[in-house]
Amino acid sequence: MAQGSKRRGRIFIYLAIILVLGVVLVFLLMQRGGLSQGQEAKAPDASDVVEIVITTQPVSRGVALTADVLSTISYPRSEMVEGTFFTDVQEVVGKRAKIDLDARVPLTSSMVVDATGGSVASFEIPAGMVAISIPIPHRLSSISYAPQPGDHVNIISTLNFVDVDNSFQSILPNRTAVVTAPGVTDAGSTLTSGIMGGGDGSLLGRAEMDPTLGQPVYVVPSEVQRARLVSQTLLQDIMVLHVGNFDLAGQATQTTETGQTTTTATTAEGDTTATTPTSPDVITVVVTPQDAVTLNYLIFSDAKLTLVLRGAGDEQRIQTEAVTLQYLLDQYNIPVPAKLPYATQPRTDALAFPSLPNDSPTSEPQ
């Protein structure tokens, strides 16, 4: 009997605890619901937000911004730093994108530039660097027109060297002449001074002992001094800024995948003329100011500049050796041909690719 009373007491206690927990849960849910309703009912204050200008679609670097690609969104005023974002679309219309812009990007003054604020090309030149154009006289000197803006190249310089007279700065050998001093002949007549010689037949040679005659002979060179060729890597890891001519007023220039540039001219009426593909004859690279002076000197010295394309992401710099005729003979074990009592026929004085039956006049290299 006592055990039954204890069991009923525990049941009443459990029921009471469950009832109390239920009441507390209902109270909490009612409080949370009322708070949510109060928050939803509270309308945002217009003074708490500000409208900022954003892009509505991607905009490429250098493109002028128009109202069609701009819009505004609300931004918390408490998070707004004065002068950070544009708040009026008209403040941005007409400016050009300084960098590539994605859609929905809030615009700041560092992202745009005035339309009269210089060329678009200048945006790509890092601080402390300059851009210079160098000629492309042949497709072999520019990797068959492979480089595109953003690529990195090495520049090889090739020069011809000759010996010159230190005073005259003229190519050796000098020509000889005889100077006659003024005087009086035996007959009493007066001689004036003069210079004899100095023509092509008076090239300064040298005396050599002839083994057959057993006496010295004077050897005169048979031709003008031959230049001595040398090639060396001049600059490494140079960024290509542009290939071909930059855009002119009313004219757009693009480089195709085949290395040809297409020029599209637009008239005042908005009509577009036909494009004419041409091969680029210049390439613009980004270098240090001192390297720009060096390239300028080599261009006016008629040195031959050759580009070699670097792999994407390759920043390694390798020290190269200058290549001369002696280097080729030593490094690649090339022997100097011996003088033999026989030779091949026909005689070959210059190297040239042989003509094939299917060759056409236009198939020759440029």
C-alpha positions as CSV (number, residue, x, y, z in Angstrom):
1,M,0.0,0.0,0.0
2,A,2.8,2.3,0.9
3,Q,4.6,1.4,-2.3
4,G,1.6,2.3,-4.4
5,S,1.4,5.7,-2.7
6,K,5.0,6.4,-3.4
7,R,4.6,5.4,-7.1
8,R,1.6,7.8,-7.5
9,G,3.7,10.6,-5.9
10,R,6.5,10.2,-8.4
11,I,4.0,10.3,-11.3
12,F,2.5,13.6,-10.0
13,I,6.0,15.1,-9.7
14,Y,6.9,14.1,-13.2
15,L,3.7,15.6,-14.6
16,A,4.3,18.8,-12.7
17,I,7.8,19.1,-14.1
18,I,6.6,18.5,-17.7
19,L,3.8,21.1,-17.2
20,V,6.3,23.7,-15.9
21,L,8.7,23.1,-18.9
22,G,5.8,23.4,-21.3
23,V,4.7,26.7,-19.9
24,V,8.3,28.0,-20.1
25,L,8.7,26.8,-23.7
26,V,5.5,28.5,-24.8
27,F,6.5,31.7,-23.1
28,L,9.9,31.7,-24.9
29,L,8.3,31.1,-28.3
30,M,5.8,33.9,-27.7
31,Q,8.6,36.3,-26.8
32,R,10.7,35.3,-29.9
33,G,7.7,35.6,-32.2
34,G,6.9,39.1,-30.8
35,L,10.5,40.2,-31.2
36,S,10.6,39.0,-34.9
37,Q,7.3,40.8,-35.6
38,G,8.7,43.9,-34.1
39,Q,11.8,43.8,-36.2
40,E,9.9,43.2,-39.4
41,A,7.5,45.9,-38.6
42,K,10.4,48.4,-38.1
43,A,11.0,50.1,-41.5
44,P,14.7,51.1,-42.3
45,D,15.4,54.7,-41.9
46,A,16.5,56.3,-45.2
47,S,19.2,58.3,-43.3
48,D,20.9,55.0,-42.4
49,V,21.9,54.1,-46.0
50,V,23.6,55.8,-48.9
51,E,23.5,55.0,-52.7
52,I,26.9,54.0,-54.2
53,V,27.7,53.4,-57.9
54,I,28.5,49.9,-59.1
55,T,29.0,48.2,-62.5
56,T,26.2,46.2,-63.9
57,Q,28.4,44.2,-66.3
58,P,32.1,43.4,-66.9
59,V,34.1,46.4,-68.2
60,S,37.6,46.0,-69.9
61,R,40.5,48.2,-69.0
62,G,40.5,51.4,-70.9
63,V,36.9,51.3,-71.9
64,A,34.8,54.4,-71.3
65,L,32.0,54.0,-68.8
66,T,28.5,54.8,-69.8
67,A,25.2,55.0,-67.9
68,D,24.3,51.6,-69.5
69,V,26.9,49.8,-67.5
70,L,26.4,51.6,-64.2
71,S,23.8,51.5,-61.4
72,T,23.5,52.2,-57.7
73,I,22.9,50.0,-54.6
74,S,22.2,50.9,-51.0
75,Y,25.1,50.8,-48.6
76,P,25.1,51.3,-44.8
77,R,26.1,54.9,-44.0
78,S,27.8,53.7,-40.9
79,E,30.2,51.7,-43.0
80,M,30.8,54.5,-45.5
81,V,34.1,56.2,-45.5
82,E,33.9,59.7,-46.9
83,G,35.3,59.9,-50.5
84,T,35.6,56.1,-50.9
85,F,32.8,55.3,-53.3
86,F,31.1,57.3,-56.0
87,T,27.5,58.2,-55.0
88,D,26.4,59.7,-58.3
89,V,26.4,57.9,-61.6
90,Q,27.1,61.2,-63.5
91,E,30.4,61.5,-61.7
92,V,31.6,58.3,-63.4
93,V,30.1,58.6,-66.8
94,G,32.8,59.4,-69.4
95,K,35.7,58.1,-67.3
96,R,37.7,55.1,-68.4
97,A,38.4,51.9,-66.4
98,K,41.9,51.8,-65.2
99,I,41.7,48.0,-64.6
100,D,39.4,45.2,-65.8
101,L,36.2,45.5,-63.7
102,D,33.8,42.7,-62.9
103,A,30.1,43.1,-62.7
104,R,28.6,44.4,-59.3
105,V,31.9,46.1,-58.3
106,P,31.5,49.3,-56.2
107,L,33.6,52.0,-58.0
108,T,36.3,54.1,-56.3
109,S,38.5,56.9,-57.7
110,S,41.5,54.5,-58.0
111,M,39.6,52.3,-60.5
112,V,38.9,55.0,-63.1
113,V,40.7,57.8,-64.8
114,D,39.5,60.8,-66.8
115,A,39.1,60.3,-70.5
116,T,41.9,62.9,-71.0
117,G,44.1,61.4,-68.5
118,G,46.7,59.9,-70.8
119,S,46.9,56.7,-72.9
120,V,45.5,53.4,-72.0
121,A,48.9,51.8,-72.6
122,S,50.4,53.7,-69.7
123,F,48.2,51.8,-67.3
124,E,50.2,48.7,-67.9
125,I,53.7,50.2,-67.2
126,P,54.9,49.5,-63.7
127,A,56.3,52.4,-61.6
128,G,60.0,53.0,-62.5
129,M,59.7,51.3,-65.9
130,V,59.3,52.7,-69.4
131,A,58.0,51.4,-72.7
132,I,60.0,51.5,-76.0
133,S,59.3,50.2,-79.5
134,I,61.9,48.2,-81.3
135,P,61.7,47.2,-85.0
136,I,60.7,43.8,-86.3
137,P,62.5,43.7,-89.7
138,H,61.8,40.0,-90.2
139,R,59.5,37.3,-88.9
140,L,62.5,35.2,-87.8
141,S,63.5,38.1,-85.4
142,S,60.2,37.9,-83.6
143,I,59.5,34.2,-83.2
144,S,57.3,34.2,-86.4
145,Y,55.1,37.0,-84.8
146,A,54.2,34.7,-81.8
147,P,54.5,37.2,-79.0
148,Q,51.3,38.8,-77.7
149,P,50.8,41.5,-75.0
150,G,51.6,40.1,-71.6
151,D,54.2,37.6,-72.9
152,H,57.8,37.8,-71.7
153,V,60.8,37.6,-74.0
154,N,64.6,37.7,-74.0
155,I,66.3,40.1,-76.4
156,I,69.5,38.9,-78.3
157,S,71.8,41.5,-79.9
158,T,74.1,40.8,-82.8
159,L,76.9,43.2,-83.8
160,N,79.6,43.4,-86.4
161,F,83.0,44.6,-85.3
162,V,85.9,46.0,-87.5
163,D,89.3,47.4,-86.8
164,V,89.6,51.2,-87.3
165,D,92.4,53.7,-87.3
166,N,92.4,55.3,-83.8
167,S,92.9,58.8,-85.1
168,F,91.0,58.7,-88.4
169,Q,88.3,56.4,-87.0
170,S,88.3,54.8,-90.5
171,I,88.3,51.1,-91.4
172,L,91.8,49.6,-91.7
173,P,93.9,49.2,-93.8
174,N,94.9,52.8,-94.6
175,R,96.0,53.9,-98.0
176,T,99.5,55.1,-98.5
177,A,100.8,58.3,-100.3
178,V,104.0,60.1,-100.9
179,V,104.4,63.7,-99.9
180,T,106.9,65.9,-101.9
181,A,108.4,68.9,-100.2
182,P,108.9,72.2,-102.0
183,G,112.4,72.9,-103.4
184,V,114.5,74.1,-106.3
185,T,115.6,71.8,-109.2
186,D,119.1,71.8,-110.8
187,A,117.7,73.9,-113.6
188,G,116.7,76.5,-111.1
189,S,112.9,76.0,-111.3
190,T,110.8,75.9,-108.2
191,L,108.9,72.8,-107.1
192,T,105.6,73.0,-105.2
193,S,104.7,70.4,-102.6
194,G,102.3,67.6,-103.5
195,I,100.8,64.3,-102.6
196,M,101.1,61.2,-104.8
197,G,99.2,58.0,-104.3
198,G,96.3,57.4,-101.9
199,G,94.2,55.5,-104.4
200,D,92.8,52.0,-104.2
201,G,96.1,50.6,-105.4
202,S,97.9,52.1,-102.4
203,L,96.3,50.1,-99.6
204,L,98.7,49.7,-96.7
205,G,99.9,46.1,-96.6
206,R,102.8,44.3,-95.0
207,A,106.1,42.9,-96.1
208,E,106.5,39.1,-96.1
209,M,109.4,36.8,-97.0
210,D,108.6,34.8,-100.1
211,P,109.9,31.2,-99.5
212,T,110.3,30.6,-103.3
213,L,112.1,33.8,-104.2
214,G,113.9,34.1,-101.0
215,Q,113.3,37.8,-100.8
216,P,110.7,40.1,-99.2
217,V,107.5,41.0,-101.1
218,Y,104.9,43.6,-100.2
219,V,101.4,42.0,-99.7
220,V,98.4,44.2,-100.3
221,P,94.9,43.1,-99.1
222,S,92.6,41.9,-101.8
223,E,89.4,43.2,-100.2
224,V,88.0,45.5,-97.5
225,Q,88.3,44.3,-94.0
226,R,85.7,41.7,-93.1
227,A,83.6,42.4,-90.0
228,R,83.7,40.0,-87.0
229,L,80.2,38.8,-85.8
230,V,79.2,38.4,-82.2
231,S,75.8,37.6,-80.6
232,Q,74.8,37.8,-76.9
233,T,71.7,37.9,-74.8
234,L,71.1,41.5,-74.0
235,L,68.0,41.5,-71.8
236,Q,66.0,38.8,-70.1
237,D,62.4,38.5,-68.9
238,I,61.1,41.5,-70.7
239,M,57.3,42.1,-70.8
240,V,55.6,42.7,-74.2
241,L,53.3,45.7,-73.9
242,H,52.0,45.7,-77.5
243,V,52.6,44.2,-80.9
244,G,52.2,46.5,-84.0
245,N,50.9,50.1,-83.9
246,F,48.7,51.3,-81.0
247,D,45.1,52.5,-81.7
248,L,44.9,55.9,-83.4
249,A,42.0,58.3,-83.4
250,G,39.1,56.6,-85.1
251,Q,41.1,53.6,-85.9
252,A,41.4,50.3,-84.0
253,T,44.4,48.0,-84.4
254,Q,44.4,44.4,-83.3
255,T,46.9,41.5,-83.6
256,T,45.5,38.2,-84.8
257,E,46.6,34.8,-83.7
258,T,48.7,34.5,-86.9
259,G,50.7,37.6,-85.9
260,Q,49.0,39.9,-88.5
261,T,47.5,43.2,-87.5
262,T,44.1,44.2,-88.7
263,T,43.2,47.9,-89.0
264,T,39.6,49.1,-88.8
265,A,38.9,52.7,-89.6
266,T,35.6,54.4,-88.5
267,T,34.3,57.4,-90.4
268,A,32.5,60.4,-88.8
269,E,29.2,58.9,-89.9
270,G,29.9,55.7,-88.0
271,D,30.7,53.6,-91.0
272,T,33.5,51.0,-90.7
273,T,35.8,50.4,-93.6
274,A,37.2,47.0,-94.6
275,T,40.1,45.6,-92.6
276,T,43.5,45.1,-94.1
277,P,45.7,42.4,-92.6
278,T,49.4,43.4,-92.3
279,S,52.4,41.9,-90.5
280,P,53.6,43.9,-87.5
281,D,56.9,45.8,-88.0
282,V,57.4,47.0,-84.4
283,I,56.9,45.5,-80.9
284,T,56.7,47.6,-77.7
285,V,58.4,46.2,-74.6
286,V,58.6,47.4,-70.9
287,V,62.2,47.9,-69.7
288,T,64.1,50.0,-67.2
289,P,65.1,53.6,-68.2
290,Q,68.7,52.5,-68.6
291,D,67.8,49.5,-70.8
292,A,65.7,51.8,-72.9
293,V,68.8,54.0,-73.6
294,T,70.8,50.9,-74.5
295,L,68.1,49.7,-76.9
296,N,68.0,53.1,-78.5
297,Y,71.7,53.1,-79.0
298,L,71.6,49.7,-80.6
299,I,68.8,50.6,-82.9
300,F,70.7,53.6,-84.2
301,S,73.8,51.5,-84.5
302,D,72.0,49.2,-86.9
303,A,72.5,46.2,-84.5
304,K,70.2,43.3,-85.2
305,L,67.8,42.5,-82.3
306,T,66.2,39.1,-82.1
307,L,63.4,38.1,-79.7
308,V,63.1,34.7,-78.0
309,L,59.8,33.7,-76.3
310,R,59.9,32.6,-72.6
311,G,57.6,30.0,-71.1
312,A,54.6,31.2,-69.2
313,G,55.5,31.9,-65.6
314,D,59.2,31.3,-66.2
315,E,61.2,34.0,-64.4
316,Q,64.6,32.2,-64.3
317,R,67.6,34.1,-65.6
318,I,70.5,32.2,-67.1
319,Q,73.9,33.7,-67.8
320,T,74.8,33.0,-71.4
321,E,78.1,33.2,-73.2
322,A,78.7,35.5,-76.2
323,V,78.9,33.6,-79.5
324,T,81.7,34.3,-81.9
325,L,83.2,32.2,-84.7
326,Q,85.9,31.0,-82.3
327,Y,83.2,30.0,-79.7
328,L,81.5,27.9,-82.4
329,L,84.7,26.1,-83.3
330,D,85.7,25.4,-79.7
331,Q,82.3,24.7,-78.1
332,Y,80.9,22.5,-80.8
333,N,84.1,20.9,-81.9
334,I,83.8,22.2,-85.5
335,P,87.1,21.7,-87.4
336,V,88.5,24.1,-89.9
337,P,88.4,22.3,-93.3
338,A,91.8,21.3,-94.5
339,K,93.1,22.5,-97.9
340,L,92.8,19.5,-100.2
341,P,94.0,18.9,-103.8
342,Y,90.4,18.2,-104.9
343,A,87.0,19.9,-104.4
344,T,83.3,19.4,-105.2
345,Q,81.7,20.6,-108.4
346,P,79.9,22.9,-108.9
347,R,81.6,25.6,-107.0
348,T,79.8,26.9,-103.9
349,D,80.6,30.4,-102.6
350,A,77.3,31.2,-100.8
351,L,74.9,29.1,-98.9
352,A,71.3,29.0,-100.1
353,F,68.4,26.7,-99.8
354,P,68.0,24.6,-103.0
355,S,65.0,25.3,-105.2
356,L,62.4,22.5,-105.3
357,P,60.1,21.7,-108.3
358,N,57.0,22.8,-106.4
359,D,58.4,26.1,-105.1
360,S,56.8,29.3,-106.3
361,P,58.3,32.8,-106.3
362,T,56.1,33.8,-103.4
363,S,57.2,30.9,-101.2
364,E,60.6,32.4,-100.5
365,P,61.2,33.6,-96.9
366,Q,60.5,37.3,-96.3
